[in-house]
Amino acid sequence: MRPNESTFQPSRASSSIFVSNASGTRYLFKNNHDLFFSRIFSVTLLSPKTFLIATLFICSIVSLATGSSWATAASIGVALVGVGAGLGIPIGYTGGAIISGAYFGDKMSPLSDTTNLAPAVSGAKLYDHIQAMISTTGPSYLITIAVFAFLSFTVDLSGNYDSTRVDAIRAALESAQNIHPLLLLPPLIVIGSAVLKVPAVPGMMLGIVSGVLCGSLMQDGVSLSAMMDAAQYGYEGAIDPAVSGTEIAELVSGLLPRGGLQSMMWTISLSWFAIGFGGILEAIGYLHVILEAAVKVLHRTGNLIAAVVLSCLAINLLVGDQYLAIVLPGRLFKPAFEKAGLAPRMLSRTLEDAGTLTSPLIPWNACGAYMAGTLGIATVTFAPWAVLNWVNPIVAIFFGYLGIKIFYVKDEAK
């Protein structure tokens, strides 16, 4: 059963976090070998002038396929940080492009937990919710593309670009595992499952099973026991300095060994504490008093949308958890949206525009802490360049006051 207004409780949120993270991690690190092909592909084709746009698109596609910004950052995102370093791209730009792409896919994918949570809280249908999000996320994504295109063609990176370094990184990656196009099969299966609207858990299980089979058949000497160890503790491997030199060997060796369920326990525990803290604040009424006072004085559509955006941001800042940033404002503003005659998908869209997207911009939020730890980039370094994450809430407020793409119950009944 999906959470809804009457049944959702913080304990359910913690369970959903654990299941989501655990299933995503199992998929990611049982399929670790599959990621080498995409890493080499990116090193081969990317240049300083195309890197940021390509990074945005690649992370968007991977996140749409998996429904997880966390899995995207921990897989192709980590690889792209290394590639960006080899190309001489400022690390803040790289991190911003990764976060923007990862959260675009996470927000729009039917496999994503937040994409299912927001309509469940507001009473909207899943695909009505996704359709409504296109109205604000689409323009925000175009703005993001324009910003990264501007950065790509106005910032002089020629002095930092070293083609021999890129070739050395590629050679080091090729020496780590056997590379074959068939290793793209598991992610293609997951993408196909999403297109065919296969439920999230069976779709991810298909990816896991195909990843295990590909690892067993394509990689020499990789046992099922080794795959289970990688799923639990992360991939472990080192590059021989004789292949590409000591400096590149150390760079790539530091890039690859990571992941596993155990590496995420700190972030998961942070989420549990955040949910517990938020549950206490909700139970004693602090959050309700603040938000209900705001609801009473709001009548205009633009004011309602702006209030939801600011409330989601406040919960992310105060509680540090994106799930509560969706659930609490969703519960409290639902009657106000109904009174204004707004369709449920208006509330669910706004909850995601702010609750989901602002979470990685806050260092002490579980999402911000995870992204910083996984990518190795401080939150304050990538946050200014995570363009989609701060432009989308602004676009949502702007559209609300101008009356653009506002959906009413009376219109949907026709």
C-alpha positions, 0 to 999 in steps of 0.5 A: 500500500502506498502512503496516503494522507490517513495512513502515512506515518514517519515509521513508514517513511523510514521503512520506505527509505531503507527499502529504496536505498537497499534495493538501489544499492543492491542493483548498483553494486551487483551491477558494478562491472556494467558501469565500466563500459559507460565510464570508458564510453564517457572518457572516449567521447567527451571533450571540455566543450561538450562535457557539462551538457553531456553530463546533464543528459547522461545523469538524467537518462540514468536517473529516469531509468533507475528512479534514484538520484542516489544510485545515479550519483554513486555510479555514473556520477562518480565516474564523471567527477573523475572524467571532469577532473581529467578534462580540467572542468571546475569541480563545482560545475561538474557536481552541479551538472550531475545533481541537476541531471540526477534530480531531474530523472528522480523527479520525473521517473515513475520508479522514484519514491518521491514521485509516488509519495507526492501524489499519494499525499495529495490524492493525485494519480501518478501519471497525472502528477508526472504530466503536471510536473512537465509544465514547470520542470520542462522550462526549468530544464531548458534554462539549466541546459542554457546555463551549462551551454553558456559555461561550456562555451565562455569559460576557457578550459583549454589550458587545463585540458590534457588529452594524454591524461584522458587517454591514460584514464581510459587505459587504466579503466580498460585494465580493470575489467573486461569490457563488452557492449553486452554489459549494457543489458542490465540497465537496458532491462531496467529502462525497458521495465520502466517504459513498460510500466513494470512495478519498481521492485520487479523491475529492479530485481530483473536488473539485479539478476541480469547484472549477476549473470553478466558479471558471472559470464563476462568477468573472469574469476568473479564468483557469486560470493565476490558479487555478494561481498561487493553488494555488501561492502562495495567494489574493491580493486586497484589499478597497476601503476605499470598500465598508466603511471602512478598518478593515474593509477592512484586517481582511478583506484580512488574512483572505483572502490566504493559503494555497498550497503555498509557505505550507506549506513551513515546516511540511512541513520541520518535519515532515521534521526531526521524522521524521528526528530520531525515526528517529535516536532509534528507530535507536539504540534510545533510544525502544525502551528507554524504552517496552519497560521500561514494557511489561514491567510492564503487565498490567491493561487500564487500565494498558496504555491509560494507558501508550499515552496517555502514550507518545503524548503523550511522543513528541509532546512529544519528537519533535514529530510526530503520525505517529511518536506513532502508529507507535512506540507502536503497534509496541511495545505491539501484542504487549502488547495481543495478550497481554492478549487485546485486539482490535486496534481497542483499540490503534488507538483509543487511538493516535488518542485520544492521538497525534492529539489531543494534537499541536496542543496542543504549540507545537513540534509540527508540528501545533501550529506549523501551527495557530498560524501559520494561525489567528494564535493562539498555541498557549498561547492556544487549547490550554486551550479545545481541550476535545476534544483534552485531554478525549478522552485522559482519557476513554480512560484512565477507560474503560480502568480502569472496563472500559467499551467494552473490546473483546476478541479472544474477543468478536469471534470469536463 
